[in-house]
């Protein structure tokens, strides 16, 4: 979560890679849901997040990723 938060707020690309069921999607969903909507004054400073996801595999090409964005 911390790495996702830092990358989002510093506009750094982030690839989250892991086996099925390792909470990759959940971590991004939690961040998306809570940024910009929290009552915490510190967290309220950050803008809401809009995410784009791609289901990749060993056959995914860079052009496939570029098409999502």
N, C-alpha and C positions, 0 to 999 in steps of 0.2 A: 504494500500500500504506500509506504513512504516513497519508494522509487517511482511509482506511478505518479504520485502527487508532485514530486520534484520535477520529473520530466514534463508533465503537463504545464506546470507553471513557469518553466524555463524554456518551453517550446522545443524541447529535445525529442527526437523520434524515439519510440520505445517499441521493441518487439518483445512480446510476452510469449515464451515458448515453454511447453510442458505437456505432460501426459494428460489424457482425458481425466476429468474429475479433480484436477489440482487447483481449482478455484481461480483460474485465469479470468474468465468472464465475470465471475462474481466480484472480484476486486475492482474491476473497471466499472461495473454497474453501481457498486457502492459509492465510488468516487463521483461518478456522474450524477447520482441521485442527491448527494449531499453538498457538493460544492455550490456555493451561491445561495443555498437554501437554509443553512444552519443559523441558529440564533446566536451562536458563539461569535463575538465581535471580531475575533481574529480570522475566523474562517469566512465571515461575511465579506471580507476584503477581496476574496478571490471570485473571479467571474464563473458563471455557470459553464459547465463542460458539455460539449457535444462530441460524441465518439463515433468512429467508423470502425467496423470490424471486417476482417476477411478470414475465411477458413482456409488455411494454407496446408500444404503437404510438401513432401520432398520434390514434387513436380511443379510447384508454384514458381512462376517466373516473375521477374521484376516488373514486367509490363502488366501482369495481373494485379499487382499491388497498386501500381500507378492508376489503373482504371477505377479503383475504389475512390480515389481522391480527385 
